[in-house]
Amino acid sequence: MPSWLERLFEDIRNLWQKLPTSQKWLVGGVSAALLLLLVGVSMTTFVIPSSDYFMGDLSASQMSEATKFLDENNVTYDIGEDSSSIYVYGDADKLKYEYAAAKATKTLGGNRVLLGPNWSQTKEQFDELRLRALEEELAQTIEKGGNIEWARVHLTRRQRALFPSGDTKATASVSIKSKSGGDISRNEVEGIQWLVANSLPGLEPVNVKVIGDRNQPLEGFAETS
């Protein structure tokens, strides 16, 4: 032990011995209270888990279906105050894809890139796989629209910088072609923008660009000046 530390302990011991019994009790009580406070803060920060958004705007039947899946997989969850959203304790993104895969009756669409993943891959690689899966799943969903022949989706996550002013927005682009070769209505475009925006945190409908098969931008939600 360094000599300076030995001297410090010696000084503390001498000071403690000089204190009357009443002050020793006071110092001991304050020290115990501080220790309990530190333990409580540590428990709150590192032990008590926080919930993540799973899905929202659910009908009664959709809520029942989703909670049944979570119960069967022993996932702890909370129902939001609006009674139509679910928050889970766990990897919300991973659970979304497992839920989508469990519901698939024919092809798994974008979820196939997540089946049997290489668990030695980095978090960045797995995040990229999840983004690709989400793009394919969204494209399949859009193609189920009665007037859409095919769709291609590209997503870009929000990038956080050291300072908030340097953050970049989440963006998306969707290329589509109508089955009839005719026009796609504004309502259809806005529906696509809303669907894609709700799939990625921080993505707003106005930041989802929808492009026709002749490379023309289609009118939908737009930023107001």
C-alpha positions as CSV (number, residue, x, y, z in Angstrom):
1,M,0.0,0.0,0.0
2,P,1.4,3.5,-0.9
3,S,2.6,5.5,2.1
4,W,0.2,8.4,1.4
5,L,-2.7,6.0,1.5
6,E,-1.5,4.5,4.8
7,R,-1.3,8.0,6.2
8,L,-4.8,8.8,5.0
9,F,-6.2,5.7,6.7
10,E,-4.4,6.5,9.8
11,D,-5.8,10.1,9.9
12,I,-9.3,8.8,9.3
13,R,-8.9,6.2,12.1
14,N,-7.6,8.9,14.5
15,L,-10.5,11.2,13.6
16,W,-13.0,8.4,14.1
17,Q,-11.6,7.6,17.5
18,K,-11.9,11.2,18.6
19,L,-15.6,11.4,17.7
20,P,-18.1,11.0,20.5
21,T,-20.6,8.1,20.2
22,S,-23.5,10.3,19.1
23,Q,-21.5,11.7,16.2
24,K,-20.3,8.2,15.2
25,W,-24.0,7.1,15.0
26,L,-24.7,10.1,12.8
27,V,-21.8,9.5,10.5
28,G,-22.7,5.9,10.2
29,G,-26.4,6.6,9.4
30,V,-25.5,9.1,6.7
31,S,-23.0,6.7,5.1
32,A,-25.6,3.9,5.1
33,A,-28.2,6.2,3.5
34,L,-25.7,7.2,0.8
35,L,-24.9,3.6,0.2
36,L,-28.5,2.6,-0.2
37,L,-29.1,5.6,-2.5
38,L,-26.2,4.5,-4.8
39,V,-27.5,0.9,-4.8
40,G,-31.0,2.1,-5.7
41,V,-29.7,4.2,-8.6
42,S,-27.6,1.3,-9.9
43,M,-30.6,-1.0,-9.7
44,T,-32.7,1.5,-11.7
45,T,-30.0,2.0,-14.3
46,F,-28.7,-1.5,-14.9
47,V,-31.3,-4.0,-13.5
48,I,-34.8,-2.6,-14.2
49,P,-35.4,-3.0,-18.0
50,S,-37.1,-0.4,-20.2
51,S,-39.7,-1.2,-22.8
52,D,-39.5,-0.6,-26.5
53,Y,-42.2,0.2,-29.0
54,F,-43.4,-3.0,-30.7
55,M,-46.4,-1.9,-32.8
56,G,-49.4,0.4,-32.6
57,D,-52.7,1.5,-34.0
58,L,-54.0,-2.0,-33.6
59,S,-57.6,-3.1,-33.9
60,A,-59.0,-5.4,-31.2
61,S,-58.4,-8.5,-33.3
62,Q,-54.8,-7.4,-34.2
63,M,-54.1,-6.7,-30.5
64,S,-55.4,-10.2,-29.6
65,E,-53.2,-11.8,-32.3
66,A,-50.1,-9.9,-31.3
67,T,-50.4,-10.5,-27.6
68,K,-51.1,-14.2,-28.2
69,F,-47.7,-14.4,-30.1
70,L,-45.9,-12.5,-27.3
71,D,-47.5,-14.8,-24.6
72,E,-46.5,-17.9,-26.5
73,N,-42.9,-16.7,-26.7
74,N,-42.8,-15.6,-23.0
75,V,-42.2,-12.0,-23.9
76,T,-43.0,-9.4,-21.2
77,Y,-45.0,-6.5,-22.6
78,D,-47.2,-3.5,-21.7
79,I,-50.3,-2.2,-23.4
80,G,-50.1,1.6,-24.1
81,E,-52.5,4.1,-22.6
82,D,-54.3,4.3,-25.9
83,S,-55.1,0.6,-25.6
84,S,-54.0,0.1,-29.3
85,S,-50.2,0.0,-28.9
86,I,-47.7,-2.6,-27.4
87,Y,-44.4,-2.0,-25.8
88,V,-42.1,-5.0,-25.2
89,Y,-39.2,-5.8,-22.9
90,G,-36.6,-7.2,-25.3
91,D,-35.3,-6.7,-28.9
92,A,-38.4,-5.1,-30.4
93,D,-37.0,-5.2,-34.0
94,K,-36.1,-8.9,-33.8
95,L,-39.5,-9.6,-32.3
96,K,-41.2,-7.8,-35.2
97,Y,-39.5,-10.0,-37.8
98,E,-40.2,-13.2,-35.8
99,Y,-43.9,-12.1,-35.6
100,A,-44.0,-11.4,-39.4
101,A,-42.3,-14.8,-40.1
102,A,-44.8,-16.6,-37.8
103,K,-47.7,-15.1,-39.7
104,A,-46.4,-15.9,-43.2
105,T,-48.3,-18.8,-44.9
106,K,-46.5,-18.9,-48.2
107,T,-43.2,-17.0,-48.7
108,L,-41.4,-15.2,-45.9
109,G,-40.5,-12.3,-48.1
110,G,-37.8,-10.2,-46.5
111,N,-37.7,-12.3,-43.4
112,R,-35.9,-15.0,-45.1
113,V,-32.6,-13.2,-44.8
114,L,-33.0,-13.3,-41.0
115,L,-33.7,-17.1,-40.8
116,G,-30.7,-19.1,-39.6
117,P,-28.4,-16.0,-39.2
118,N,-24.7,-16.2,-38.4
119,W,-24.6,-15.2,-34.8
120,S,-20.9,-14.4,-35.1
121,Q,-21.6,-11.4,-37.3
122,T,-21.3,-7.9,-35.9
123,K,-24.2,-5.8,-34.7
124,E,-23.7,-3.5,-37.8
125,Q,-24.0,-6.5,-40.1
126,F,-27.1,-7.8,-38.4
127,D,-28.7,-4.3,-38.4
128,E,-28.0,-4.2,-42.2
129,L,-29.7,-7.6,-42.6
130,R,-32.7,-6.3,-40.7
131,L,-32.9,-3.2,-42.9
132,R,-32.8,-5.3,-46.1
133,A,-35.5,-7.6,-44.6
134,L,-37.7,-4.7,-43.9
135,E,-37.2,-3.3,-47.4
136,E,-38.3,-6.6,-48.9
137,E,-41.2,-7.0,-46.5
138,L,-42.5,-3.5,-47.3
139,A,-42.2,-4.1,-51.0
140,Q,-44.2,-7.3,-50.7
141,T,-46.9,-5.5,-48.7
142,I,-47.1,-2.7,-51.2
143,E,-47.4,-5.2,-54.1
144,K,-50.5,-6.6,-52.4
145,G,-52.2,-3.3,-53.3
146,G,-54.7,-3.9,-56.1
147,N,-53.2,-1.4,-58.5
148,I,-49.4,-2.1,-57.9
149,E,-47.5,-4.6,-60.2
150,W,-44.2,-4.3,-58.5
151,A,-42.4,-2.2,-55.8
152,R,-38.8,-1.6,-54.7
153,V,-38.0,0.0,-51.4
154,H,-34.8,1.7,-50.2
155,L,-34.4,2.8,-46.6
156,T,-31.8,5.0,-44.9
157,R,-31.7,5.2,-41.1
158,R,-31.3,8.3,-39.2
159,Q,-27.6,8.9,-38.5
160,R,-26.8,10.5,-35.1
161,A,-23.8,12.9,-35.0
162,L,-21.8,14.1,-32.0
163,F,-24.1,17.2,-31.9
164,P,-27.8,17.1,-32.7
165,S,-27.4,19.7,-35.4
166,G,-25.3,17.2,-37.3
167,D,-27.9,14.5,-37.3
168,T,-29.3,13.3,-40.7
169,K,-32.9,12.4,-41.2
170,A,-34.2,9.0,-41.9
171,T,-35.3,8.8,-45.5
172,A,-36.9,6.3,-47.9
173,S,-37.6,6.0,-51.6
174,V,-40.1,3.7,-53.2
175,S,-40.2,2.8,-56.9
176,I,-43.5,1.4,-58.1
177,K,-45.4,0.4,-61.3
178,S,-49.1,0.2,-61.7
179,K,-50.6,-3.0,-63.2
180,S,-52.6,-1.1,-65.8
181,G,-49.8,1.3,-66.7
182,G,-52.1,4.1,-65.7
183,D,-51.8,6.7,-63.0
184,I,-51.5,6.0,-59.3
185,S,-53.8,8.2,-57.2
186,R,-52.6,10.6,-54.6
187,N,-54.4,8.6,-51.9
188,E,-52.5,5.5,-52.9
189,V,-49.2,7.4,-52.8
190,E,-50.0,8.8,-49.4
191,G,-50.9,5.3,-48.2
192,I,-47.5,4.0,-49.3
193,Q,-45.7,6.9,-47.6
194,W,-47.6,6.3,-44.4
195,L,-46.9,2.5,-44.4
196,V,-43.1,3.0,-45.0
197,A,-42.8,5.9,-42.5
198,N,-44.3,3.8,-39.8
199,S,-41.8,1.0,-40.3
200,L,-38.7,3.0,-39.3
201,P,-38.1,5.1,-36.2
202,G,-37.8,8.8,-37.0
203,L,-39.0,8.5,-40.5
204,E,-41.8,11.0,-41.5
205,P,-44.2,10.4,-44.4
206,V,-42.9,13.6,-46.2
207,N,-39.4,12.0,-46.3
208,V,-40.7,9.0,-48.2
209,K,-40.3,9.7,-51.9
210,V,-42.5,7.7,-54.3
211,I,-41.3,7.3,-57.9
212,G,-43.2,5.9,-60.8
213,D,-41.8,3.5,-63.4
214,R,-41.0,6.4,-65.7
215,N,-38.8,7.9,-63.0
216,Q,-41.3,10.6,-62.3
217,P,-42.0,11.7,-58.7
218,L,-45.6,11.0,-57.6
219,E,-47.5,13.5,-55.6
220,G,-48.4,12.6,-52.0
221,F,-47.5,14.0,-48.6
222,A,-45.1,17.0,-49.0
223,E,-43.3,19.4,-46.7
224,T,-45.2,22.6,-46.0
225,S,-43.3,25.8,-46.5
